[in-house]
């Protein structure tokens, strides 16, 4: 603990001077003295530690004070993801750029450094107002996908440091357009113990993991199966909206422009279809309406499209099984892509008829 050596009510650099003077005058051998030796009586000396011995350890408290900063406060530091491309504040992003600001009385003597996962990267530049923008050197081809922690450390010369820690999950290089992780490839690793012998894991009610598929949320009152397979339209995973044993729903929220039209494209098939002609059904829904798609042949993928017009700055897209119970069959989903088409023109959405399996043009919201 630092000491107010000159007893003036302030702990400052001046408190170091008497100790330096004594050590310069009388040398280091006092460090070899023991508490039983007689004290050094020749002034000036300062026994900071109070052990009746003037030695190097009397210097350490003041050195520690200088190391931590004497009278120089830690800078102000705030930072976060510049583009949280998942749901708001979920820390999931395809862009690891960090933005923030540093503030200090002596900004010209302040430095900011960054490190990712404990690995020191570089000094971080900031403008005259202290604004920070920094992109870590993480590859964006999917090889670095997963959880990371970026730390910013700011310090003014001679002062105490400030730190901001920003945890995030990187999901770069994935298909989906405006949708994050549209083919469900990013999520539990292949080494995850929850994969069963059938090549799938159940997420949702009583199973946990409702946010384990990056970018998506599984409805907590239902279940879905995340399935590994080589027979998918994109990648090697798909979602079975009929869980084990509950049916389920998944959703994702993304930024939209009010009044603009969006195209939802996805691939759908079925697992172990029920009695003849029953098929499998899945609901696709946003705030402005919903549509039902069905296929009648198991494991033969069909590409479907649907348009909607955004009415909010954030839109939640949902895919849900329409089967009342699991029963060993249901819709499977892959390769979800959302594309912005621009300002809506005629308010038309494309909706499949549950009776014919064909797409019908209907007025927006009329289902």
N, C-alpha and C positions, 0 to 999 in steps of 0.2 A: 504494500500500500504506500502511495506517495506521501511524503512528509512536508509540512510547512516549516522548513529548517530555520529560516530567519524570523519566524513568528510575526509576520506582518499581516497575517490573515489571508495570504494568497499562496497557492502552490504554483510555482513558476520556475522558469529556467534559473533564476537567481538562486534558488534553493540548491542547485547543483554546484554552484561555484565554490562554496566553502569546502565541499568534499573533494573536488578536483584540486583545490589549493593544498589541502592537507596531504593528499596522495602524492602530489608533485613534490612537496617539501620533505615528507617523511618516508615516501616510498611504499612499495607493496608489502614488505616483510610483515607489516602489522596484520596482514591477512592470516599469517601463521600463528598468531597469538590465540590463546584460548581464554575462555571467560575467567579462568582462575588467575591469569596473569594480571599484574597491576595495570590500571588504565594509563594511557598515554596522557601526560599532563601538560605537555608543551603545546600551547595554542598556536595556530587555530586548528581545532579538530571538531568534528561533528559526529557524535555517536547516534546515527539515525535509528538503528535497530534496537538501541537500549540494552546492549549486552556488555557494556563497559569495555568494549573493544572497538577501536577505530580500524575498519578493514574494508575490503572491497565490497562486502555485502551491504555496507552502508550506502554504496553507490547505486545498487540495483533498484531500489524502489523509485529513485528519481529517473533512472534510465527507463524503467518500465513506463513511467508517466510520459516521458518524452516519446517513447515508442507509440503509445496510444494517443498521443496528441496533447499538447499543453495549450489550453485556452483556445484550441481550434475545433469547433464542433464538426460533427460528421455532416457531409453534404445531404441535402434532400434528394431522394431518388425514387422515381416511380416509373414502372415499365410494365408492358404486357404484350400479348400477341397483337400484331397489327391487323391480322385477318383471321379471325376465328371462324373457319369455314364450316365447322359443324354447327350443331345447335348453339344458341347464344350461351357463352360462358362455360361450355363443356370442355374447353381446352383441347379439342380435336381440330386439327388443321392440316391442310395440304401446303401451307405457306408458313415457314417458321420465322418469318421476319418479326423482329421485336421493335416496338416504338415506345418512347417515353421521354422523360426529361430529368435533368440533373440541375440542382440549384445550390449555389454556395456563395458566400461573401467574396471569396477570391476564386472566381470561376476560371480565371486564366491559369491558376496554379492547381487546378483540379484535374484528375485523370480518372477515366472509367475503363475498366477491363472486363472482359467476358470470358466465361468458360462454360462448356457444355458437358454434362455428365462428369464433372470433375476435371475435364481436360481444358487447360488454359489455351485460349484461342489467340486473342490479340487485344490491343488497345482499341477502344471504341471512340469514334469521333463524334462530336456534337457541335452545333452551331453556336453563335454568339448568345442566343437566348437559352442554351442548354438543351435544345431538342435533340433527341437520340433516335436514330434509325439504324438497325443492325441486323444483318442476315447471317446466321451461323453457317459454317461450311458443311452442312449435312446434304448428302446427295438426294435428289428429288426423283430418282428413278424407281423408288420403292424399296431399295436395299436398306435404307435407314428407317423404315417405318416401324413405329412402336413408341413407347413412352420415353421421354427425355426430360431433363431439367437444365434450363439455362439460367446462369447466375450472372448478374452484373454487380461489380464492386466499384464504388466510387470513393475517392479519397482526395482531400485537399492536402497540399504539402504540409507536413508536420501535424496533421490532424487525424482524427479517428475515422475509420472506414464506415461506409454504409453499404448494405447489400440488399438486392432484390432478387428473389428466387421465382422463376416462372416455369412451372411444370406444364408440359403439353404432350399430346400424342400426335405424331406425324403420320399422315396417311396420304403421301404423295404418289404420283404416278398411277392413280387408279381411275378406271373409267367411271362415267356417270354424268359428265357435263356439270350442271349446277348441283347435282346430287353427289354426295360424298360416298365413295365405296359402293357404287351401284351393283357390283358383282359379288359383294360380300367376301372378298378375298382377305381383307385386313380384319384381324380379330384374334381369336385364340390361336396360338401356335400349334403346329403339328405335334408338338411334344406335350400338349395339354392333356392331363390325365382324364379329363371329362369325355374325350372321344371314346365311344364304346366299340365293341367288336364289329358292329354294323356300319361303322364309318360315320356316325353322326353324334351330336350332343344336343341335349334338350335345354333350352333357355326359357326363362319366364317363371310363372307361378310355381312356388315351392322349389325352384331350381336355381334361382339367382341369375346373375349374368345378364340382366336386362339391357345393359349397355356394352356388352362384350364385343358385339359386332360394330366396329368403329363407324360412327356416324349415325347409327340406327338405335332406336329404343324399342324394346319388346314390351307390349302391353303387359302390365304386372298381373292382370287377372287371367291371362291366357298363356299358352305355350307355343313355341315354334321349335323346329329341329333345324340346326345348321348341319348340312350334309356335305361330305367330301365325295366327289365323283369326277371321273374323266369325261363324262358325257354331259357337258354343260355348254351353253352358247358362248360363255366367256369365263376363262379361268377354270378352277377345279372345285368350286363350292357353289351351292345354291341354298335357298331357304325353303323348307317345307312348312307351309302355314298351318298344317295339321300337326300339332305337337304330340307328345307322348305322356298322357293321353288327351290333353285338352287342345282345342283349336285356338288359334292365336292371331295376333296382328302385330305388324311392325310399322314404324313411322319415322320420318325424318323432317326436320324443319330447316328451311333454307330461305335466303333473301329473295324477294320478288319486287317488281315494280307495279304499283297499282295501275290497273287498266291495260297491262300488257298481257299478251297471250303466251302460253307455254305449252310445249308438246312433251307429253310423257310417253316414252317408249319402253317396253319391257317384254320379256319372254316368259311364257307360262306353259306349263305342262301339268300332268297329273300323276299321282302315285297310286297304284293298285285300285283302279276304278271300281266303283260299287256295281250294283245290278245294271243290266244293259240299259243304255240310253239315259242314265242318270248324270254322267259326266262329273266334272268337278267345277266349282264356281269360286270366284275370288272377287272381292270388292276393292275397287280403287277409289280413293276419296280425298277431296280437299274441301276447304270451307265453302266453295261455290257449287259443289255437286258431287256426284259419285257415279260410277259405272260398274257394270258387272261383266266379266269376261269368262267364257268357258271353253274348254277343249274336251274332246271325247276319246282321245287316244293317249294312253300312258307313255311317258318318256319320249314323246314326239313334240319337240318344242315349237311353239308358234309365237311369232312376234306380233304384239298388239300396240296400238297407239291411242292416245287420248289427249284432247286439248282442254285447257281451262283458262279462264281469265282471272288474274290475281285481283283480290279486293283488299289485300293487306300487305304491309311491308315484309312480313314474315309469313310464309305459307307452310303448313304441315301436310305432307303427303303420306297417306296411309294405304297399306295393303293388308287385307283381312280375309280369312277364310269364311265362306258363307255356309260351310257345313255345320249343322247344329251340334255334332259331336265328332270325335276323332274317327272311330270306326275303321282305321287302317287305310283310309284313302282321303285324298284332298289335293288342293292346288300346290304346285311348287313354282318358285319365282327366281329369276336371275336377270342380270344385265339391264338394270333400271337406269335409264338416261333421261334427264330433263333438259330441254333446250328452250331458250327464250326466243320467241318469234317476232316480238315487237308489239306495237300498239294493236289492240284487238280491233278487228274490222267488222265482222258480222255476228259476233257472239255465238258462233256455232261450236259445239263440242261433238266429238265422235264417240259413240256409245255402242257397245256390242249388244245385240239382242240375246237374252238368255234362251230364247226359243229357237233361233236359227243359227247362232254363232257368227252372224255377219255384223258388220259395223253399220250403224245407222246415224245419219246426221239429225240431231235434235236441237231445239232451242236451248241455250245455255241454262242449266239448272232443271230442265224438264226431263225427269227420268221415270 
